[in-house]
Every structure is written in C-alpha cells, then in structure tokens.
Amino acid sequence: MTAITPAGTSRGTSPTDTGRGPAGTGPAGTRPGAPAHTGSRGTRLLGWAALAALGLLVLYGLVVSPADVEMGDAVRLMYVHVPSATYLYVGCFVTTVASALWLWKRTPGWDALAEAGAEVALVFSFVVLLTGSLWGRPTWGTYWTWDARLTSTAVLTALLAGYLAMRRLDVDPDARSTRAAVLGLLLVPNVVVVNRSVEWWRSLHQDATLARIDPTIEGDMLVALMVGFLAIGLVFTWLMVHRFRVAWLEQQADRVDLDAALAARRAEVAAPAGAAGPDDAGDAGDDSEVPA
Amino acid sequence: MTGVTTMIAMTHAGYVAAGWLATAALIGGYGLSVVRRGRKLSRHVPREERRWS
C-alpha cells in the first residue's frame, strides 16, 4: 500500500508511514538536506535588518535621546511602548481582515494568516501592558489603574487570548476556524475602542503623541521614536512571516496525518477482502464453468 | 563609555532597564519558540509543501 501526499507524490511503503524521518534527513520524497525550517533568504535579510535597527534603537533610545522635562528618563520606555502598541493594532487588523477573507473565500492561507496575526499581537499586547505599567509607576505613581485606555487594552489582550484558546479546541478544524474567524472580526472594533478611549472617556492616559500635524515631541526624542517604529516594525514583520509559515506547516502536517490515517483505514478494510480474494475468484471460476 | 555613564546616571533607571529587558525577553523568547516550532514541523511536511525552501 502506498500513501499519497496532498501534492500527489508517492511516498513510503507502509500505510502508517507519515513520511516523518529523523531530524536532518527530511521526509521521504523530499530532497536530502533540504532546509527543515521556516527561514528563507528574504527572512534572513529581514532578520539582519531588524537586528541592525534594534541596535540603532538601543543607541538612540538609551544614549542619544535626552530625558524628558516632565517624565525624566522614563520617556525612554515610550520608544518601545508606543511602537509596540501600534503593531499590536496592526496584528489585530491583519487578523480581522484575514478572518473576513477566510469566511468569504475559505482559503487555508487566510486562516493561517489570521492565527499568525493574533498570536503576534498577543505578544505585543503583553509588551504594551508591561512597559506601560513600568512607565506608569514613576509617572502616575501606580503600576495599574482602571483607566479607560488600560482597561480596554486588557480587554483586547483577553480577547486575543480567547481567540487563540478557541483555536486549540479539539473539534472539526473547519468549524474551529469559522468560530475563531467570527471572534477575529471583533478585534478591529475593539482596537477602535482602545485607540479612541482617551477621547471618549476622561482618562489618565495621555493623548496621541504623533497623530497630529504638530507632534508633542521633537528633535532626538522624535528620531528615537521613529527608529523605534522602524525596528519594532521589522521585528513584527519577521515574526509574522515565520509564524504564518508555522501555521501553514501545522495545516500541512494535519493533512499528512489525515492522509496516513485514511490510508491505514483503507488498508484495514481491504485486507480481509484481499485475503478472501483467491477463494472468491475460485468460486467465480467454478460458476463460470457451469453451462448456461 | 559615555553611553554607559549616561545610562547609570538616569532617573528611573530601574524601570527603564526592566522595561527594555522584559521587552527583549518576551519578543526574543517568542521568536525563538516560533523558529523551533517551525523546525520541528518542517521535518514532518514534504518539501513541496514548504514553498519558501
């Protein structure tokens, strides 16, 4: 019995052969020594660019930028906090759009992209909450307060965690993706609430730093913040590409496992019939000898 | 050397250091886990399905 891969190529000689080889050898049917990872030339270039930009961020954020008149050196946390919040929003946007496209097109790639966006966004939401708390202690005198911006960000984090928990449910993959996609649609409306919370409610949190023609910071502080957007943007993109490929691989691995299980089941069903085959054939032969 | 002196002389240096280190640990740790998951899964999937390799 020969198992067939989703790509239609023959691999293995056993119905239980999933094509899983030892590390480094790769599955049967693949080129020996083929790279077994999610990297490519593009991601390597992106990774080096991200590392260089992070080095520049450390230089500008911790050395070149002056201390703020009001915040003191706590302003240096803003160079990580503000870009992380922005890319948290971007991750949520990616998930919502990919979820909508999954519900419309049912293309597995959109489902993988939605999952990647939510997971990376969750990591950035932890960074935002952590750096925000560490900034709040010397500036506001407290790590946490039930302010509109902080509370809505915590709700967004919980929503992202719930979305990812839903994706881990042991149910039919299609139904699971559909339910997760419906939850994914709620992310962007929640982001709008987080972003506008400082305007809609009385808030301890400061207003937008850059979203105006005359930003509230300038000089080396503005440059440090821009470098922060560049560095964390490159890191975000690198993470998104790798995480998307991991989600894609998870889908393909599930298909390979399903094919192997189906092949094993067909072999089980075919085996008794095959064993009885010669007798049946003999009977048929006997019957054929009976004159009409 | 100037950079190190600048950082030591900071106000709220502990908060700044904690924030930057925690960010590096969170993002770096997550990136590492993604790469590891990718390596592990890549061995289970035929090369034709790994379109980037």
HADDOCK unambig.tbl for C-alpha pairs under 7 A between the chains (distance, minus, plus):
assign (segid A and resid 19 and name CA) (segid B and resid 44 and name CA) 6.71 0.50 0.50
assign (segid A and resid 20 and name CA) (segid B and resid 43 and name CA) 6.55 0.50 0.50
assign (segid A and resid 20 and name CA) (segid B and resid 44 and name CA) 4.93 0.50 0.50
assign (segid A and resid 21 and name CA) (segid B and resid 43 and name CA) 6.91 0.50 0.50
assign (segid A and resid 23 and name CA) (segid B and resid 43 and name CA) 6.65 0.50 0.50
assign (segid A and resid 26 and name CA) (segid B and resid 43 and name CA) 5.32 0.50 0.50
assign (segid A and resid 27 and name CA) (segid B and resid 43 and name CA) 6.36 0.50 0.50
assign (segid A and resid 27 and name CA) (segid B and resid 44 and name CA) 6.40 0.50 0.50
assign (segid A and resid 27 and name CA) (segid B and resid 45 and name CA) 6.93 0.50 0.50
assign (segid A and resid 27 and name CA) (segid B and resid 46 and name CA) 6.05 0.50 0.50
assign (segid A and resid 29 and name CA) (segid B and resid 46 and name CA) 6.99 0.50 0.50
assign (segid A and resid 30 and name CA) (segid B and resid 46 and name CA) 5.89 0.50 0.50
assign (segid A and resid 30 and name CA) (segid B and resid 47 and name CA) 5.30 0.50 0.50
assign (segid A and resid 35 and name CA) (segid B and resid 53 and name CA) 6.40 0.50 0.50
assign (segid A and resid 36 and name CA) (segid B and resid 39 and name CA) 5.56 0.50 0.50
assign (segid A and resid 36 and name CA) (segid B and resid 42 and name CA) 4.82 0.50 0.50
assign (segid A and resid 36 and name CA) (segid B and resid 43 and name CA) 5.65 0.50 0.50
assign (segid A and resid 37 and name CA) (segid B and resid 38 and name CA) 5.34 0.50 0.50
assign (segid A and resid 37 and name CA) (segid B and resid 39 and name CA) 4.26 0.50 0.50
assign (segid A and resid 37 and name CA) (segid B and resid 42 and name CA) 5.52 0.50 0.50
assign (segid A and resid 38 and name CA) (segid B and resid 35 and name CA) 6.88 0.50 0.50
assign (segid A and resid 38 and name CA) (segid B and resid 38 and name CA) 5.38 0.50 0.50
assign (segid A and resid 38 and name CA) (segid B and resid 39 and name CA) 6.75 0.50 0.50
assign (segid A and resid 40 and name CA) (segid B and resid 52 and name CA) 6.07 0.50 0.50
assign (segid A and resid 40 and name CA) (segid B and resid 53 and name CA) 6.25 0.50 0.50
assign (segid A and resid 62 and name CA) (segid B and resid 7 and name CA) 6.69 0.50 0.50
assign (segid A and resid 63 and name CA) (segid B and resid 3 and name CA) 5.29 0.50 0.50
assign (segid A and resid 63 and name CA) (segid B and resid 6 and name CA) 6.39 0.50 0.50
assign (segid A and resid 72 and name CA) (segid B and resid 11 and name CA) 6.25 0.50 0.50
assign (segid A and resid 73 and name CA) (segid B and resid 10 and name CA) 5.94 0.50 0.50
assign (segid A and resid 73 and name CA) (segid B and resid 11 and name CA) 5.42 0.50 0.50
assign (segid A and resid 73 and name CA) (segid B and resid 12 and name CA) 6.26 0.50 0.50
assign (segid A and resid 74 and name CA) (segid B and resid 12 and name CA) 6.12 0.50 0.50
assign (segid A and resid 74 and name CA) (segid B and resid 16 and name CA) 6.10 0.50 0.50
assign (segid A and resid 76 and name CA) (segid B and resid 16 and name CA) 6.63 0.50 0.50
assign (segid A and resid 77 and name CA) (segid B and resid 16 and name CA) 5.89 0.50 0.50
assign (segid A and resid 77 and name CA) (segid B and resid 19 and name CA) 6.50 0.50 0.50
assign (segid A and resid 127 and name CA) (segid B and resid 23 and name CA) 5.76 0.50 0.50
assign (segid A and resid 131 and name CA) (segid B and resid 19 and name CA) 5.12 0.50 0.50
assign (segid A and resid 134 and name CA) (segid B and resid 15 and name CA) 5.61 0.50 0.50
assign (segid A and resid 134 and name CA) (segid B and resid 19 and name CA) 6.34 0.50 0.50
assign (segid A and resid 138 and name CA) (segid B and resid 12 and name CA) 6.99 0.50 0.50
assign (segid A and resid 239 and name CA) (segid B and resid 31 and name CA) 6.38 0.50 0.50
assign (segid A and resid 242 and name CA) (segid B and resid 34 and name CA) 6.80 0.50 0.50
assign (segid A and resid 243 and name CA) (segid B and resid 34 and name CA) 6.17 0.50 0.50
assign (segid A and resid 246 and name CA) (segid B and resid 37 and name CA) 6.77 0.50 0.50
assign (segid A and resid 246 and name CA) (segid B and resid 38 and name CA) 5.11 0.50 0.50
assign (segid A and resid 249 and name CA) (segid B and resid 41 and name CA) 6.11 0.50 0.50
assign (segid A and resid 249 and name CA) (segid B and resid 42 and name CA) 6.67 0.50 0.50
assign (segid A and resid 249 and name CA) (segid B and resid 45 and name CA) 6.82 0.50 0.50
assign (segid A and resid 250 and name CA) (segid B and resid 41 and name CA) 6.81 0.50 0.50
assign (segid A and resid 252 and name CA) (segid B and resid 45 and name CA) 6.43 0.50 0.50
assign (segid A and resid 253 and name CA) (segid B and resid 44 and name CA) 6.21 0.50 0.50
assign (segid A and resid 253 and name CA) (segid B and resid 45 and name CA) 5.65 0.50 0.50
